[in-house]
Amino acid sequence: MAQTVIGCVAPFGQWTRKMGGRECRGVRTVRYTYVRDLGGPGFLFDNKKDPCQLKNLAGSRDCVVLQSKLGCHSTRKLAEAHDEFFARRGIYPQVGLPRQ
């Protein structure tokens, strides 16, 4: 199903937490992009109807089944990659950096 797995392990650069950046993981298929973060509703876009990703369909009644299906697929992909989807500070010790 997934063509691409999407991930932002830690917000950085101009996209810091202060500017709205968040850790996220997701999947992109030919038709859809689904991304979730640690504390929000996530994002779901129809790449065919909305190639600029301007209309977030996450939480829409019409997309409940699709969002669930993509969410399950994303969870499987994270498990295959041994990605526990930690917040940024949880990752630091795993890569040998002190907690900040």
Stockholm file with secondary structure:
# STOCKHOLM 1.0

chainA/1-100         MAQTVIGCVAPFGQWTRKMGGRECRGVRTVRYTYVRDLGGPGFLFDNKKDPCQLKNLAGSRDCVVLQSKLGCHSTRKLAEAHDEFFARRGIYPQVGLPRQ
#=GR chainA/1-100 SS CCSEEEEESSCCTTSCGGGTCCCEEEEECSSEEEEEESSSCCEEEETTTCTTCCSCCTTCGGGHHHHHHHHHHHHHHHHHTTCCCCCHHHHGGGGTCCCC
#=GC SS_cons         CCSEEEEESSCCTTSCGGGTCCCEEEEECSSEEEEEESSSCCEEEETTTCTTCCSCCTTCGGGHHHHHHHHHHHHHHHHHTTCCCCCHHHHGGGGTCCCC
//
